[in-house]
Amino acid sequence: MKVTNSSSLFDCKQEISCDVILSSHSVVSADDGQIYKFDRNGFHVQTTDIMTNTIMYNFTMYPRNSLSGALVQVTGRGGQVIGEYNPYLEL
């Protein structure tokens, strides 16, 4: 089925709740089969598989809901920690 959100047009699989697709902070990639979710500041916070509706990655920023947030943790399926980062470490 087709789902319309203002000027955007998405292909929507029936397994996915369309409220996720209609979020103004989500990008659907038919090529990758993934939904990329962004917070209100534009930071990538989650990647979901379209077919299974499984969360593949969560990205934790600190401080949360801040324009100056830094990536501090990436978790994968089942909550396993893939990477942790110190935002105060100088490069």
For each residue, the residues with C-beta under 8 A, 3 or more apart:
1: 12 14
2: 9 10 11 12
3: 9 10 11 12 18 21 22
4: 8 9 10
5: 8 10 21 22 24
6:
7:
8: 4 5
9: 2 3 4
10: 2 3 4 5 21 28
11: 2 3 28 30
12: 1 2 3 16 18 21
13: 16 50 51
14: 1
15: 51 52 53
16: 12 13 20 21 35 50 53
17: 20 21 53
18: 3 12 21 22
19: 22 23
20: 16 17 23 26 35 37 48
21: 3 5 10 12 16 17 18 26 28 35
22: 3 5 18 19 26
23: 19 20 26 37
24: 5
25: 37 38 39 40
26: 20 21 22 23 35 36 37 38
27: 35 36 38
28: 10 11 21 34 35 36 50
29: 32 33 34 35 36
30: 11 33 50
31:
32: 29
33: 29 30 49 50 51
34: 28 29 47 48 49 50 56
35: 16 20 21 26 27 28 29 47 48 50
36: 26 27 28 29 44 46 47
37: 20 23 25 26 44 45 46 47 48
38: 25 26 27 42 43 44 45
39: 25 42 43 45 61 65
40: 25 65
41: 65 66 67 69
42: 38 39
43: 38 39 59 61 69
44: 36 37 38 47 59
45: 37 38 39 58 59 60 61
46: 36 37 55 57 58 59
47: 34 35 36 37 44 55 56 57
48: 20 34 35 37 53 54 55 56
49: 33 34 52 53 54 55 56
50: 13 16 28 30 33 34 35 53
51: 13 15 33
52: 15 49
53: 15 16 17 48 49 50
54: 48 49 77
55: 46 47 48 49 58 77
56: 34 47 48 49 76 77
57: 46 47 74 75 76 82
58: 45 46 55 74 75
59: 43 44 45 46 71 73 74
60: 45 64 71 72 73 74 75
61: 39 43 45 64 66 69 70 71 72
62: 69 70 72 87
63: 66 68 69
64: 60 61 69
65: 39 40 41 69
66: 41 61 63 69
67: 41
68: 63
69: 41 43 61 62 63 64 65 66
70: 61 62 85 87
71: 59 60 61 74 85 87
72: 60 61 62 84 85 86 87
73: 59 60 81 83 84 85
74: 57 58 59 60 71 81 82 83 84
75: 57 58 60 79 80 81 82
76: 56 57 79 80 81 82
77: 54 55 56 80
78:
79: 75 76
80: 75 76 77
81: 73 74 75 76 84
82: 57 74 75 76
83: 73 74
84: 72 73 74 81
85: 70 71 72 73 89
86: 72 89
87: 62 70 71 72
88:
89: 85 86
90:
91:
